[in-house]
Amino acid sequence: MFILTNCKIYTVTNGIIENGSIFVKHGKIDKIGTIDSFPDGIPVYDLKGKSVTPGFIDAHCHVGIFNEGTGDIGADGNDMSSPTTPFLKAVDGIYPDDEAFDDALENGVTTMCIGPGSGNVIGGQMAVVKPISNIIEEMVLTDYVGLKCAFGENPKRVYGSRNIMPTTRMGVAGILRKTLSEAKNYLLKKEFSENKPAEEGKPKEPFYPEFEKEVLIPVLKKEKPLRCHAHRMDDIQTAIRIAEEFDVDIVIEHCTEGYKIADFLATKGTKCIIGPLNGTKPKVELKDSTLKAPMILEKAGVDFAVMTDAPVERIGSLFDDVRLFVRHGLTEKTALESVTINPAKILGYDEEFGSIETGKVADLNIFSGDPFDFRSKVETVIINGKVEFGDLENE
């Protein structure tokens, strides 16, 4: 238990509290705001001149599955042996000692969604982890938060070079439709078998599960979303069209040209994770990327999160990116939401963290000054109520 006091608190969901206090108890936020008296025996840390934000969340990265400084030998994110590999789990490819986890901690990224790459039409299951250990079971919140799939250039390039479907965008969409259709038929047969009564005097005929199709059932039941890699505006529209055909939930990943159809995305209520935008344009799909995209999406009323796609960008650059977007027209309010409560909602953890509220897990970043001042830095990072980077004793 401890108390942070005399600090500027960016709650995200309930505005900014000047000269406020946060009482952390049993790993959670017990009280927030003005605390008139402090209980005896509990450490109190004066944070005069400092700011506190929620821990940052990168809703799409490949940390530990494409390792830093190793090249191809540390690349375990794309098993490009088949266009559809829904049964693969990113958690099985994560190297917990990847130096990127330290980079995340030092820059206030307290939660990250790690997924397979985009070489396959369906790449596998994405995981949510916290950088609090080098034992993967201690890091993982879930090993299946969504099913990664990809549209456009990447699967086209991988399989087109082998003259294997998909060689076109039609092929990519066709394979996804075929896979979902087969899974839907499988689910109908499974439900029919489970509900069919046994004939009198005979044992009930067994139903034999098919491993690959079982993985798709949570998607068809809207328990897990399709996490759709799509840069170009046409690929984004195709992803939405297929999702509506099969009545499944989707999240658009990257959404590079989403700003071109911002009103359409707003009308559809599409969840988007944008980025990385602070880099070069190494392929055709990125030629129209712009740092103004977040501002355009905000004005259209599209709720979005921001990603680094690490190691495409450093995981530690997540908040630097949103500060850059503010320079290009994004409001500070939306900028902070895009790396806190919005990704928490997309990942399904907004009741647990993503804002500074009573009862939520104490994932907190202490900044040396104004978070949106590039000269300010993260001095202390608290995850689950425990200091994981920095030192409160020196506050």
N, C-alpha and C positions, 0 to 999 in steps of 0.2 A: 504494500500500500504506500502511496505517496501523493503529494499535492503539488501541482504546478500552478504558480500564482503570478499575478502582475504581468500577464502576457496578453498579446493580441490574438484572439482565437477566431480562426476561420472555420466556422461550424459547417459550412457548405449549404446545409438545409435550413438554417435559422439565422442567417446573416453573420455579421462580424461582431464579436464582443470585445470591447476595449477594456484593458486592465482586468481581465477575467481570471478565473481559477478553474482548474480541472482536478477533481478528486478521483484517482484511479484505485480501485479496490478489486482484488481477486481477478486481475487481468481485464476488468471492464471499467467503463466510465460510470462512476457512481453518482457524481454531481458535476454540474457545469454552470458557470456564470459567476455571480457574486457570492462568495462564501464568507459569512461574517466572522465565524470563529473556526479555528482548526482543532480537530481532536488532539489530545495529548499523545505524544509518543509516535506520531506519524511524521516522516520526513517532509519538509516543505522546501520547495526550490523556487527561488525568486528569479523570474525570467524577464526582468525589466529590459525593455528595448527589443525583446525577441517576439517572434510569432510562432504560433502552433497551427498546423494544418493536419487533416487526416493523412494517413499513409497513402502513398500513390499506388495506383493499380494499372498495370499494363495488361490490357485485355487480349493482346495477341503478340506473342513472341516465340522464339525458338531457343531460348536460353537452355544450355545443358544438353540440347539435342543436336545443335550445330555448335560445336565447341570453339571458344576463342583460341586463336593462335595455333591451330592444329591442321588446318586445311582439310582435304578430303578424308583423311584418316579419322577425324573427329566428327564427320558429318553422318548422322544417323537418322535424319528427319524424312528422307524420301526413300521408300522401298519400291523402286520403279520397276517391279517385276510383273505388275499387273495394273491396269487402269483403275481397278476397284479393290481397295484393301480396307474395308470398314472395320475389320476385327483387330487391326493394329492399335496399340495404345502408346501414346507419346511417353507415358510414365516409364515404359520399359526401355526407352532410349535415353533417358536423362542421366547425365553425369553430374552428380550433386556437388562435385568439387570444381566445376567449371568456374573460372575466375569472374565470369559475368555475374554470378550470385553476389560476390563481394561488391562489384560495381553497383548492383541494384541497391544493396543495403546502404552504401555510402551516399547514395543520392535519393534516398527516401522511397524507393519502390518496395513496398511491403507485401504486395501480392502480385502474382503474374499468372497469366494463362499461357501455357506452353502447348504447342500443337505440332503435328507433322507439317512437312512442307507442302508445296502445291504442285508437285510433279504428277500426281495421279488425279483422276476425276474425283475419286473418294480416297482420301489419304489415311484416315483413321481418327481416333478419339483424342480429344484435347483434355488436358489436365489443368487444375488450379493448384498452385503451390505458394508457400511462403518461405523466404530465405532464412530459415531459423535453425538449420541443422545440415549435416552432410549424410543423414540417413533419410532416404527418400520417403519412407513411411511416415516419418515425423514431419515432413514438409508438406505432404499432399493433403489437400482438403477434399478433392474428388479426382478420380482418374478418368471421369467421363462427364464433361460439362457440355459437350457439343461434338458433332461429327464434321470433321474438316472435309470440304470438297472444293474443287477448283474449276473455274471457267477460263476460257481464252488461251492466251499465248503459251502458258507453261505446259499443260498436258498436250496441247497440239504439238509443241516442239519435241517433247520427250518421245511420244509415240509416233508422230509423223516421221521422225528420222528413221524409224524402224519399219515404216509403211504398215503400221498396225493402227486400227481404230483406237482413239480418235485422231484423225489427221486434219479435221476441220472443227469449227465451232458447232456445226450441226452434229458432228460426231460426239463432241463433249456432252451436249445437251441430250442427245439420244441415249448415250450410255447411262447417264444419271436417271433419265426417265425409265429406261428398261430395268435398272436395278431397283428403283422404288416400286415399280409395277410388280416385279417378281416378289419383292418383300411384302407388298400389300396382299397379293394372292396367297402367299405363305401364311400371313396372319389370319386371313379368313379361314383357311383350312385348319389352322391350329385352333381357332375359336370354335369352329364347327365340331372338331374332334373332341374338344374339352366339354362341350355342351351336349354332345350326342349321348343319349342313354345307352347303356349296354343292353344287348338283346338277352331276353330271359334264358337263363341256363348257359350263357356263354360269357367268357371274360371280355371285358371291354378292350377293343382293339387299341394297341398303344400308338401314340404319336411320337415320331422320332424327330427331335429338334435338329435344325440345321444351323450350325454355329454362326456362319456368316450372316444369315438372314435374321437371326435372333438379335444381333447388334442393331439392326435397323428398326426394330419394333418401337423402341423409345422415341425415335424420330417420328414415326407414323402416328404415335399416340400423343405427340406434342409434349413429351416429357423432356426431350432434348432437341435443340435446334440444329438445323444444318448451318454450319459456319462457312459461308460461301466466299472464297477468294474471287474477287471480281474487280478489275481496274476500270475497264472501258464501260461507257454508258450502255452499250448494247448488251454486254455481258451481265451488267447489273439488272437490266430489264428482263433478260432471259431467266436469271436466277429467281426473280420475283414471280415471273409467270409460272415456272415449274412448281414453286412453293404453293401457289394458289391452286394449281391443278391437283396437287396431291394433299392439299390442306395441311401443310406442315409449317412450322415456324422456321424463319431464317434470320441470320445476321449477315450483312454484307461486310466483308473484310477488305480493307484497303480503300475501296470506294473512291479511287483517284479522280474519276470523272463524274462523281456524284453531284458535284456543284453545278454541272451542266443541266441536271434534271432535279434540282433541289426541290422544286414545288411538287413534282411527281412523288419523290421520296416522302415528303411531308404528308401528302394526301394518303399514301399507302401506310403511313406509320412505320416505315421500315427502320429497324435497328441497324446502326452503322458504326463501324470502327475504322477510323480514317488514318492513313499514313502508310509508310513513313513519307513525309513530304519534304523534310530538310535534308535533301541529298541530290545526287545527280540523276540523269534520266537514261539508264543503261539499256532500256528496251522500248519498243514502239508504244506499248501500252501506257508508258509514263510521260510521253512527250508533252501532254497538256496539263501536267501536274502544276499546281500553284499553291503558294503559301496563303493565298486569299480564300482557299476552299473552305476552311472552318468558318470564316466570317460569313460567307455566302450561305452555308448550311444553317448557321445560327439565325440569320435573318429570315430564312424560309420556315423556321420552326422545326428543324430536324434535330432530334436528340442524338448525340453521337459521343463516342469515346475516342481517345487518341492512342495510337500504338507506336512502338519503335520498330516492330518486326525484328528485334535483335536476333542475330548479330548484324542485320542489314544496317541498322544504327545501333550505337551502344545503348544498352538498357538504361544506363545512367543518364542518358540525354532526354528522357521522357518529359520531365518538367521544363527543361531548357526549350524543348520544342514548343510547348504551349505558351511559354513566355515570348517566343518568336512570333507565334500566331497573334498574340495580343498586339505586337508591333504592327501587324498587318490587318488590324481591324476587329479581331475577336475581343469580346468583353472579358474582363478578368473573372467575372462570375462564371461564365460558361467555360472559360479556360480551366478553372479549378474543378468544375463539375466533370469535365471530360476526362480527368484522371483520378476521380474519386467516386462519387455517387453514380455517375452514368455507367462506367464499367462494372461497378458492383451490381447494378440492376441487370445488365446484360448477362452477367455470370450467375445471377440468382443469389447474391449474397448481401443485398442492400439492407436486409433486416439485421445483419451481423456487423457490417463495417461499411466504410465509404463516406462517413460523415461523423462529426463529433456530436454525439447525442447520448443522453443518459441510457444506460443499458447496453450500449454497443461495445464491441471489443475495442480495447484501447490500442489501436494502431495509429501512432502519432509521429509527426515530424516537427522538430524544433528548429526554426530558422534563426540565423543571426540577426536578421532584420526583416524588411518587407519581402515576402516571397517573390514578388514580381520584379524586384530589383536584381539585375543580373549579378550585382556584387554580393548579394546575400547567398549564404550557403547553408546546407543542412548540417547542423552540428550534432544533433542527437536523433536517433531513430528508435522508436518504441514499438514493439510488436507483441500483441497479446499481453500488454501490460508490463513487458520486460524490456529493458534497454538492450538492444542488439547491436547498436553502433553509437559511439560517443560515450559520454560520461556525465550523468546528472550531478555527480558529486562536485564537479567544477562549476556548476551553475550558480 
